[in-house]
Structure formats: structure tokens, C-alpha cells
């Protein structure tokens, strides 16, 4: 039975509120009910990103809690791949149907659907090769339409996505905007050493230097999970989830 108290005395001085009270109450409710997310330490986030994971919206809360407990115990999150695969594979086809209704996804969905088919068939080389450049393509579609004035660099694309969503100042959104911003910058757009590329990212895939061993199930799952997370950032109020 967690409880929270919020005080705002500004109406007593006839000063109008400069924030959305309903949204703020929603944030407080989220904080009380999802403390496994909001009480993560900086060290916890560092360890999570080192293993290339994120508490993605597509995953069940029980799975997210288990994932975070692995982080805190110093265990290998990849041991949960079977469970995560079951959850993603069970819902991904319906997810693509939802994505088609999003103006920034719809022109990409035929190609994404091919990636999903390859993923479900176990062809992870093809799935990863399609997904990682296409994620950036969706971000660019949004950036072109956002009139943000931000240059279309990799860091500019992530800023455009986070800032344009209106969630950037929402500290207790379940979409975790500041953390997802960091995830895109540090994991999805991770740079690489030309002499020794070690991971799968947008940059290693697009430059053709991803180690063969990284074209695996984990990479494919992460690509699909990133797409679903982006969907909620680029969602507009008139679209049906």
C-alpha cells in the first residue's frame, strides 16, 4: 500500500498552474506502482546497457522485473532469451498491423514485415540486416516531418524523437524518455573500432563490419523491441494504438 502526497499552494495566490495536473497525477501513480523501474540506480542502468537490454514496453512487467533482478544480481540477462522470444514472437505480427496505422511507420512496414518473417523463420542474418537500417529510416521519416531545426545527425535524430514526443520532461513516464534517449545513442547508434568491431549496431550493420556471430536471435529481438518502443514515441493522438 504505497501512498504519495503532492502539494501545490499556487492556487491560493491566484497563480495559474503552468503544468497539466492530470498528467502529473498520472506520473505520480506510475512512480508508486512501477518502482522497479524508477528506483533503478545509475549503476543498474550502466549494467543493463552493457548487456544491450532495455525495459521495453512490449515485454510483460513480470519479465521486466525479472530482467532487472538479473541486472542487480550481476547475472547474464541473455539467459532469459527463451522467455523473451516467446513473448515477442506471440505478439509481433499484430504489432506490425498496429505500426501500419502510424504515418511514420506505414511506408516502411512492407520491409519490416519481411524482417519479421525472416525472424520467425530463424533467419537472423536477414532479419538483422533489414531491421537496423530501417529503424533509422523511420526516425528520419519523423525528423523530416518534425520541423525541429535539429540537424539530421545520429544524435540529432534521437533528440528529435525524444523532444518531439513531448515526453522529454516527463520524468515518470513508463516510456522512460531520458533513458531511451541514452539507449539509442549508446547502444543502437553505438560506434565501433574499425580495427576490431565487436557488436551489432546500426553503424556496424550499415558499414558491413558486424561480426558474423552477432547476427543472432538477440540482435533480431532487440531490433523488433526498439521498433515497438519507437512506435509509442511517434504516435499521434488521432491514431489508434
N, C-alpha and C positions, 0 to 999 in steps of 0.2 A: 504494500500500500504506500507507494511513493506520492508525496504531495509537493506542490510548488506554490509559492506566493509571489505575486508580481504587483508592485505598487507604481502608480502614476498619479502624481498630485497636480499635474499641469492643468487639468480642467478647473481646479479650484481658483486658478488665477486667470481663467478665461482664455488660456492659450490653447489654440487648436493642436491636436495631435499631428505630428509630422510623420506618422507611420501607420501601417494597416494593423489595427488592433486584432482583427480576426486572424490574420496571418501570424502575428506574434503569438497569439494563444495556441495556434497550431504548432508553432515551433516549440513552445514550452511543453506541450503534450508529447511531441516527438522525443524531446530530450528525456522526459520522465520514463517513457516506455521503451526507448531504444538506447539505454545507457551502455550496452555492449559496444555500440558504435561511437558514441560521443565522449566516452571516457578513455578511449584509446590514447596512449602516450605517444610522444614524438618517436620514441624508440620503437614502439609497436608498429607505427606506420613505416618506419625505415625498414624493419624486418619484413613487413608484408610486401613492400615494393621490391626488395631484393629478391624475393621469390616470384615477382611479377604478377601478384594477385591483387584483387580489389574486392570490397564487399558489394558486388554488382547487384543491381535491382532485380535481375532475372532470377537470382538464387533465393531459395526459401530462407526465412530468418533462422530456422534451426541449423541450416547448412552454414550460414554466415557466422552464427555463434560458434559452431564447431571449428570453422576456418580460423576465427580469431583466437580461439583457445589453443590451436596449434601454433599460432604465432607466439603467444605468450609463453608456451612451454618450450619453444625452440625446436619444434618438430617440423618435418617436411610436409608442407601443405599438399604436395603432389600425391600423397597417399590418399587424398580424397577425390582423385580424378574419376574413379568409377561412379561415385555418388553424384558428382557434378555433371558428368557425362549423361547420366540417366535423366537428370533434371533438364538440362539444355536440350537434349535430343527429343524429349517428350513434348516440348513446347515450341521448338524453333520454327516449325512450318507455319503455325498460327501466328507467330511473331512476324514473319515475313509478310503475311497478309495485312497485319496492322501497319507495318512500315510503309506499305504501298500507299496508304492514305496520307502520308506525310509528304508535303510538297518538296522537301529536300531529299527524301529517300526515293521517291517514286521513279525517277529516271535511272536510278541505279539498281532497282530491285530485280530486274531480269538477270543481271550479272550476279547479284548477291544470291539469288535463288540457285544459280549454278554452283556457287561455292557451298551452299547448304547441301545440295545433292551430293557433291563430292565429299563433304564432311561425313554425311550419313553413310556413304559408301566406303568410308575408311581411306579415301584418297587424300591424305592430309597435305601432300606436296601441292596439289592443285588448289585445295581449299585455302591454304595459307597464302599462296601466290596471288589468289584473287582478292582475298579479304583485306590484306594490309594496305595496298594502294587504294582500294575502294573506300576505306574508312576516311582517308584523307580527301578523296574525291567528294564525299558527302559534306565534309567540313568546308571544302572550297565552295560547294554549291550554296551553302548557308552564308559564307563570308561575302560572296558576290551580291547577295540579296540584302545584306545587313546594313550596308552604307555606314560601316563603323569608322571608316577612316584609318583603320589599322592596316599596315602592310601585310600582304598575304605570305608572310614567312611562317615557319612552323610554329614559333611562339605566338605569332600574330593570329594564326588560326585557332589556337587553343584559347587565347584571350577573347576572340570574337565569340566563340561558342559559349564560354562561361559568362561573359559580360552581357551578351545578347539575350541570354535566358532570363535575366532579371534575378537570378539566384545567387549572384556573386556575394551579396551582403547577408544572405540567409544562412546564418551560422549553423542552425539546427535543421536544415533540410535533409531528408533522408537520401537525397541525391549527392550529398557531400561535395558541394561545388569546389571548394578550395582544394580538397584532397584529390578530386578527379582531375582538376587542372594540373596538379603536380604529377598525377599518374600519366596523363597524356604527354607531358613534357619529358618525364624521366624514363618512362617505360615504353610507351607506344612510339614516341619520337626519339628514343634513345640513340645517341651517336655511337660510333664504333671506331676501333683502331683499324686502319687499313691493313696493317700487317697481321692482325690477329682478331678478326671479328668473332664474337663468341655467342651472340644471342640472335633471336628473331625479333625484329622491329620493323617499322615502316622503312627505315633507312637501309638496313641490311637486305631486306627483300627487294626494294626498288633499285639498289645498286648491284644486285646479283651476287652478294657475298655471304648470304646466310649459310651457316654450316648445315650440311645435309641432315644431321641429327636433330636440328631444331625444327624441321618441317614435320611436326608431330601433332598428336592429339591435343596436347596442352595449348600449343600455339593456335590451333584451329578454334578451340573452345574460347580462348581469350579474345580472338578476333570477333566472334559472334557476340560475346558478352559486352565488348566495347561498343559494338553497333547498337545493341539494345539500350545501353546507358545513354548513348548519344541521342537516341530517339526521343527520350524524355526531356533532354535539353532543347532540342529543336522543335519540340511540339508546340503548336499554336492552339489557343483556346477554342477555336472553332472546329478543330479536328477531333475525331473520335478515337479514343485510345483502344 
